[in-house]
Amino acid sequence: MGDTIGNDHGVKLLLKLKDGLGPRHLEAQRLQEIKIYSNYQRSDQQGGLADTTVYEGLQIICQNCPLRPNIMAEAVAQRPGMLYNPQTHEQTIERLANYNTFQYISLNYEPVEGQDSLLNLLIYLSPQLPRSISGEVGAAYNSGRYFGPEVGFKYANRNLRKGAELLTLEGDVTYNFFLGPANESRIPRSGIFSLQTGIAIPRFWLPQR
């Protein structure tokens, strides 16, 4: 309910909770455990049988983990013992997405049986393919009466050292022929070749409060 009368351009709000809310909805929720399945298959709800590594209170459960434990810990803003906070929830999703390593990201909160204020956080992650190759083939024609094929390709390699690194290699090749009489052009054929490479290493530097 909002009251805007006689409040010097302000608004007074009256907030009432619904009747019958359970104890869990009235208490702050604290995280008891955080489990991360970083090589999760959607068909397997338990993430499969795998080794468990504990790093900064996070239980990282996977075989052939795509990221090192310290790199994974940088992305997860929550820790056991912290209160649930929508802001840290969104931060974790955003950081994991910025790694450009996972095609599926899901954060699930499960209540601890027999407790009204404890939650377990289960993080399910499905990695993208570590390497990919794509290409394009086309043809070009310009006003100077040059015509020819164009070929482009892109190679991507993720997680060279399991640190969310992304190595890219891009190339373009264009080869043109002059379509007019040979005596009208000093350059009957021309070619353009380009090659670019780059590496991205995402990191999060967080100041100590």
C-alpha angles and dihedrals in degrees: 000000000000128000118196099167118110095351099120094253091316133113128233114210128201114200121192127181121229117260117256099030112161123240092257091063092053099050131070111255118232125200113242102176135009117201122184123199099191096173097043125163114207092222090061112065093190096050092241130270110309145143120278123225119189115209123168089341093308117124107216109195118187149103117239091007111211093217135039115251094250091051090050091049091055090060098047109080094187128079132185111276095031122118117250109265126179090215095059088043091058092042091057093050092047094049093048090049091049090058087070087213105106130061094189125042124175131168114196125185117204124188116240109244113253094012127100098197107034129093135184116216117214116191116196118194129178113195125225121240108287093227133029137174125198133173145180132211123194146139131247134203127181138188091263088069095252118144132177150127126287124205126186132178139179129198122192128188119187128201102007089175098014091262099114090263116162117204115191130187119188129181139177130194124189124178119183134191125202108240098197130078114305092239092060096064133050089198110053092173134024135181134197122197127181135175128185131180132183143166128211122198111185116205135167118219109192121187117231112252 
